[in-house]
Amino acid sequence: MTNEPLRVAVVGAGIMGADHIARLTDRTIGATVAAVVEPDAARAAAAVAHLPGVATRTRIEDALEHDGLDAVVIATPGPFHEAVLMPALEAGVDILCEKPLAPSSEAAWRILEAERRTDRPRIQVGFMRRFDEEYIQLKRLIDSGDSGALLALHCAHRNPSTPPGYTESMLITDSVVHEMDVVPWLVGEPIAAVEVRKTRRNSLAPEGLREPQLVLMETESGLLADVEISVNLQFGYQVTTDAVFERGVAEIGRTGGLARYADGAFRRAEHQSYTTRFARAYDSEVQRWVDAVRRGTIDGPSAWDGYLAALVCEAGLEAQGSGRRVEVSYGAKPTFYDS
């Protein structure tokens, strides 16, 4: 590859897409936004208002044909990923696809089959928690054995509110899917079973949405990881993990920054969005992806990891609907992904 910056198309100009456009433009070395693919004309125009010369397209096929692309960042909702991934794979460009890879394991497997018709893994899935410094520190502690064996994980994923159209299944597919990826990464073994319990309903949730919920994941060796998913808690965006070891406890995700003691009270500001809570992780993820593309590889979760997460999500959705413990079945990993 030449020393010229990667020409990247960002597909989707919503919150995540706009964040990636700004990141690629202002904070990423070795890449430039060549096109924005967005069917909403007003949103597309807003996304490129400060980027003269950047093309706007309504279809990924048009960007692939006309904009000399090296790579694509997919930031659309999950149900639209496959329609973008397939032509991008056929064109032989590299891809950073936000989670989930696809909304079902069948769709994810079709994507795997298409990728395996190319010369090498081309897709990196945007599970950005693997790039967060606190998660990295926790993994190092687990791997080191300095606190003895890891016994359990207590996780929480909390949002201030939900957007219109948010459904109960999205608790699993849009939120807990992150833990369904990062827990196996932390502990080094797959999730074997999932159970979902529903607590007393938050009356501040939209009509018809039953939450909070508790998701219990059991790994292959019997380690338990519970996740409290609460998405209408009003106060802010918070993602935490407490790890229980044989000799002590480690915690990550507690808010840093200025603490105020005033008027008989203690106050600390909380994040309101994932775009700030994981800003550094996203920056690291995208920079490492760009660097990897220039080397002809990926540097993060592969499409195979996205497929595994889709399988666990399906078990989680079944458990959510039935109230029963649901086991997860995995097939053999293609040698294509052994690297």
Rosetta blueprint (number, residue, H / E / L):
1 M L
2 T L
3 N L
4 E L
5 P L
6 L E
7 R E
8 V E
9 A E
10 V E
11 V E
12 G L
13 A L
14 G L
15 I H
16 M H
17 G H
18 A H
19 D H
20 H H
21 I H
22 A H
23 R H
24 L H
25 T H
26 D H
27 R L
28 T L
29 I L
30 G L
31 A E
32 T E
33 V E
34 A E
35 A E
36 V E
37 V E
38 E L
39 P L
40 D L
41 A H
42 A H
43 R H
44 A H
45 A H
46 A H
47 A H
48 V L
49 A L
50 H L
51 L L
52 P L
53 G L
54 V L
55 A E
56 T E
57 R E
58 T L
59 R L
60 I H
61 E H
62 D H
63 A H
64 L H
65 E H
66 H H
67 D L
68 G L
69 L L
70 D L
71 A E
72 V E
73 V E
74 I E
75 A L
76 T L
77 P L
78 G H
79 P H
80 F H
81 H H
82 E H
83 A H
84 V H
85 L H
86 M H
87 P H
88 A H
89 L H
90 E H
91 A H
92 G L
93 V L
94 D E
95 I E
96 L E
97 C E
98 E E
99 K L
100 P L
101 L L
102 A L
103 P L
104 S L
105 S H
106 E H
107 A H
108 A H
109 W H
110 R H
111 I H
112 L H
113 E H
114 A H
115 E H
116 R L
117 R L
118 T L
119 D L
120 R L
121 P L
122 R L
123 I E
124 Q E
125 V E
126 G E
127 F L
128 M H
129 R H
130 R H
131 F H
132 D L
133 E H
134 E H
135 Y H
136 I H
137 Q H
138 L H
139 K H
140 R H
141 L H
142 I H
143 D H
144 S H
145 G L
146 D L
147 S L
148 G L
149 A L
150 L E
151 L E
152 A E
153 L E
154 H E
155 C E
156 A E
157 H E
158 R E
159 N L
160 P L
161 S L
162 T L
163 P L
164 P L
165 G L
166 Y L
167 T L
168 E L
169 S L
170 M H
171 L H
172 I H
173 T H
174 D H
175 S H
176 V H
177 V H
178 H H
179 E H
180 M H
181 D H
182 V H
183 V H
184 P H
185 W H
186 L H
187 V H
188 G L
189 E L
190 P L
191 I E
192 A E
193 A E
194 V E
195 E E
196 V E
197 R E
198 K E
199 T L
200 R L
201 R L
202 N L
203 S L
204 L L
205 A L
206 P L
207 E L
208 G L
209 L L
210 R L
211 E L
212 P L
213 Q E
214 L E
215 V E
216 L E
217 M E
218 E E
219 T E
220 E L
221 S L
222 G L
223 L L
224 L E
225 A E
226 D E
227 V E
228 E E
229 I E
230 S E
231 V L
232 N L
233 L L
234 Q L
235 F L
236 G L
237 Y L
238 Q E
239 V E
240 T E
241 T E
242 D E
243 A E
244 V E
245 F E
246 E L
247 R L
248 G E
249 V E
250 A E
251 E E
252 I E
253 G L
254 R L
255 T L
256 G L
257 G L
258 L L
259 A E
260 R E
261 Y E
262 A E
263 D L
264 G L
265 A E
266 F E
267 R E
268 R E
269 A L
270 E L
271 H L
272 Q L
273 S L
274 Y H
275 T H
276 T H
277 R H
278 F L
279 A H
280 R H
281 A H
282 Y H
283 D H
284 S H
285 E H
286 V H
287 Q H
288 R H
289 W H
290 V H
291 D H
292 A H
293 V H
294 R H
295 R H
296 G L
297 T L
298 I L
299 D L
300 G L
301 P L
302 S E
303 A H
304 W H
305 D H
306 G H
307 Y H
308 L H
309 A H
310 A H
311 L H
312 V H
313 C H
314 E H
315 A H
316 G H
317 L H
318 E H
319 A H
320 Q H
321 G H
322 S H
323 G L
324 R L
325 R L
326 V E
327 E E
328 V L
329 S L
330 Y L
331 G L
332 A L
333 K L
334 P L
335 T H
336 F H
337 Y H
338 D L
339 S L
